[in-house]
Amino acid sequence: MAKILVVDDEVDLEVLIKQKFRQKIRDCHYEFVFATNGNLALEQLKLHNDIEVVLSDINMPEMDGLTLLTRMNEQNSLSKSVIISAYGDMENIRIAMNRGAFDFITKPVNFEDLEITIERTLQHVKRIRETLQAIKENNILRMYVDETVLNFMDSREFESSLLENETLEGTVAFIDICSFTSISENETPDKVVKLLNEYFDIMAKEIIQQKGIIDKFIGDAIMAVFKGPFHLDRTVDCCIAIRDAINKLPAFAGETGFKPQVSIGINSGEMVSGNIGSSTLRRLDYTVIGDTVNVAARLQSAAKIGQILITDKNYLKIKESFVCNEIGPITLKNKEMPIVVYEVIK
């Protein structure tokens, strides 16, 4: 449901908005919040940090709409503003656009045009938020963030982001390059890093292909998270593709004769997703934690070279789509009872 703030000192506008958009309100597509001036609007923005669109008049008591635009920019709000005013001269339009307005509508309001504008603005806000979420979730992007960009972040915003969390259904995969230690102990650092990055790049392409997220690189392993429709099936497809692609690679032309192969653990279920880190260090990771993640990691540790292991519960969900062999019950760390495990073949 999209939350929209309407800022106008004309009290009749609230009634009119509720009448014209009653179907959208009833269908929980729109939720409207109202304020009669810019000062009250800023208070509403603090109370409702999920407001996506602000519809604002220009001429209002206490704080006008153009000043409100400036104050919103100072707060680094992700909300986008649409100015609705009878003062539709070019100077006001130019000032509004320079201060960050997304669009400008003149009074009297054409509500059909207003609805189109609201939907277009909502799509713009959605794209911005999806981009920010992708940056948080794809830790690989953090390697390319300049320190000056990090310092630009407001400390209060950073600290509040530490508290953001949610419970979600998803699938986690731990993908380890088997015996890579033999390379790191016998080759020069530049060869080790170059080779590891080549292997990771192959894995990353398959993860992206299945709309997965690289949560983190852990030594010579990857932790990947998959959410959304058929997340378990997409994870298994991805891991099979990674295993097959790595198996096709030639042996390393060094003294070790290292042949790259992987071992993989997959688990699906409920996880806690949030920002984990230190506000003092101004560093955090957007990651998933919980028993589902722990079991996936334990399965990877138990997997032999070339194996993809899943639990019996996950096997029941995918048995009609994939060929699996029962390995049998195994004991995982911190689990009182053994868990029946299956190996995904194809």
N, C-alpha and C positions, 0 to 999 in steps of 0.2 A: 504494500500500500504506500502510495506516494504522499508525503506530508508537505503541505503548501501553506506558507504564511502570507496573509493578505494585510497590507498596511495602508489604511486610508481613514481619514477623519470623518468621512461620510458614513454614518451608522446604517443608512439604508443599503449600502453596498453589501454588508454581511448577509442581510436577508435575501438580497438578489442573488448573491453567489450560491447560497444554500438552495435556493429554488432552481436555479439554472443547472446546477450540478447534482441535484438530488439523487439521480440514478447512479452516478459515479460514487457518491457518498454511501448510498445504500448497498452497492456492490463491493464496498471496501476498496475501491480503486483509488479514491482521493480521501484525504483527511485534511480539513482546513483549520488553521489557527489564525486568530485575528488580533490586530493591534491598531490603535488609532493615531499613533505617531512613531517617529523613529526611535525614541527612547524606550517605549514599550516594546517595539520590535526587537531591539537588542536584548531585552530581558527574555523575550520568548525564544530567541535563538539560543540563549544560554540554557533555558529550561528544556528545549527540544533540539538536541544536537543532531537529530536525524532529518531536520527540515531540508528539503532539496531545492525548492523553488520559492522565491519571494516576489510577490506581486505588490508593487509599491507606487503610491501616488507621489507627486513632487511637493505640492504646496500643502504643508501640514503644520500644526502648532508644535512648539518645543524643539522638534528636529525634523527638517524636511527630508524628502526622499533622496536628494543628491548627497546630502551629508551622511545619510544612512549608508549609501553605497561606499563612501570612503571608510566609514567605521567598520563595515563588514570586511573590507579588504584588510584592515589592520588586524582583525581577529583571525585572519587566514581561514575564513569559512569556505567550505566546499559548496555552499548554496550558491545558486545563480539567480540574478535578479531580472525581472521584467518590469519596466516602468510603464505605469498606466496613468496617463495624465491628459487633461484638457489643454495643457501647454505643449502643443506639438510642434513648436517652431524649431528650426534647424539648430539654433544655439543650445537649447535644452537637450536635444537629441545628441548633439556632439559632446556636451559635457557628460551626459549619462553614459555614453559609450566609452569615453575616456576614463571614466571611473569604474568601469567593469560591468556595466549592464549588458545582459545577453540580448535583449530585444526591447522595443519601444512600441507601445500601443496607445492610440489616442482615444479619448472619450468623445462621445458616448461609446461604450464598449460593444463591439460585435462579439457575442459570446461564442459563436462558431469559430471565429478567428482566434479568440482567446484560448479555446480548447486545443486548437492545432498548435498554437505557440507553447502552451504548457507541455504538451506531449513532446514537442521538439526539444524544449529545454530539459525535460526529464531525461531524455535519451542522451543529451550532452553530459549531464551530471553523472549518469550511469557509466558512461565511457570513462570519465575522469576517475570515478571510484574504482572501476575494474582495473584501470591502469595502476593506481596506487596499491590495490590489493595484490596485484601480480608482482609489484616491486617488493612488497613485504614478504610474499611467499617464496619468491625465487631468490634464494640466498646468493646465487651466483652473481646477481646484479650488484650485490654489495661490494664486490671486489673492484668495481669501476666507479664507485661513488667517491667524489673528491671530498677531502676533509672540510673544505669551506662550505660545501653543501650541507654536511652534517651539522656544522656550527650554526648554520642559518636556521635550523629547527628551533622553535621556541621550546624552552625547557618544560613549561607547563604542559604543552601539547605532547611532548615526549613522555613525561611521567604519566599522563592520563592514558596514553596508548599502551603503557605497560599493563594497565588494568583491563584492556579489551580481551574478551575471551568468549568462546562459545563451545557447545557440545555438538558434534556432528557425526554422521555416519560416513565412513569411508574405508579405503583399503590402503595398507602400508606394505611396501616391499623394501627389503634390505638385499642389495646386490653386491656381492663381494668378489673381487678378483683373486682367485685362489693362488696361493704360494707366491704372491708378488714380492714378498720379502726377499726371495732369492735374487731378484733383480736389484732391489735397493741396497743389498749388502755387497754386491759384486760389480756394480756399474757406477759410472760417474754420475753426480747429481743431475747434470743437464740431460743425460740420456734417460734417467729414471723419470724426471718430471715430464719430458717430452712424450715418453711412451705412455705414462699414466694418463696424460691429457688426451692422447689419441683414443685410448680405450674409453675414457669418460665421455668423449664427444660422441662416440658410437652409441653409447647408452642413452645419452641426453636426447639424441635425435629420435630414438624409439619412444622415450618417455613423453616428449613433446607431441609426437605423432598420435599418441593415445590420450592427449590432453591431461597428462599427469604433471605434477609439480616436483621439482627437485628440492626436497626439504633441506638437505645438507650433504656435503661430502665428508665422510668419516675415514680418514686415512686412504686406503685403497678400496673403499666401499661407498655406495650411494644409498641414501634413504630417500625414497620417492613416495609421494602421497597422491591418491586418486580419489576424486569426489564426483558427485553427480550421477546421472543414469548409468546403470550397468558398470559401476566402478570396479567391482571384483573381476568381471569378465575382461574389462579393458586392461586391468593390471596383469592378468594371466597372459593375455595376448602379447602385451608389451614384454614381459619377462621371457616368454618363449622366443620372441624375435631377438631380444638381446642375447640370449644363450646361443641361438643359431648364428647370429652375426659374429659373435666373439669366437665361436668354434671354427669359423671359416678363416680366421686370421692366421697367417703363417707364424711359425716359431720365431722367437727373437734371435737374430743372428749374432749372438754373443757367446761367451764361454758357457753360460748356464744352459743354453738351449731351451729357454723358457717358452712354454706353449700356453697362451692365455686361455683360461676357462673361468667360469663363474659358478658360484653356489648362491642360491636365492631362497629367502624365506618370505612368505606372503601371509598376511592375516587381515581379516575384514571385521569391522564392528564399530562400536561407539568410541570416540576419542574426544579429548579436550584440546581445542585449538586456541592458541593465544600467544601473546608476546612475552617471551621469557628473557630476562636480562637484567642489567644494572643501570639505574638512572644516574648513578654516580659516574660510571664509565661512559655514559651516553651510548650504550651498545646493547642491542637486543636481537633475538632471533624470533621470527614468527614461525612457530613449530607446532607439532602435535605430540601429546603425551598421553600415557595411560596404559592399561593392561594390554589393549589391542596392539599397541606399538611394541611393548616388551615381548609379547609372544612372537611377533614377526621377527624380531632380532634373535630370539632364542632358536627359532626354526632355521634361520640362516646359519647360525653357529653349528647346528646339528646336521645341516645339509652336506653331503659329499660333493666332490667335484662334478659339475654338470647337473646337479639336482635342483629342482624347484619344489620346495615342500610347502604343504598347506595342511590345515587341521581337518578333521572329519566333518566339522560343521560347515566349513567352506566347501569341502568336496560335494556335500549334498546340494549346494547351490549351483555348482557348475558341471555336475557329472553328465548332464545331457549334451554339453557343448565341448567337453574336453576328455581326452583319454588319460586316466590316472591309474596308478598302481598303489595298492595299500602297502605301506611300509610296516605298520603295526604300532603298538603303543610305545611311546618314548617318554622319558622323564625330563621335563624342562626345569630350569633353575627357578626357584621360588614357587613352584607348583606342587601341591601336595599329591595330586593324583596324576598318573601317566595320561598322556593325550595321544589318541590315535592319529597318525599322520599319514598323508598320501603324497606320492610324488607325481607331479604333472609331467606327462610324457609328450603329448601333442594336443 
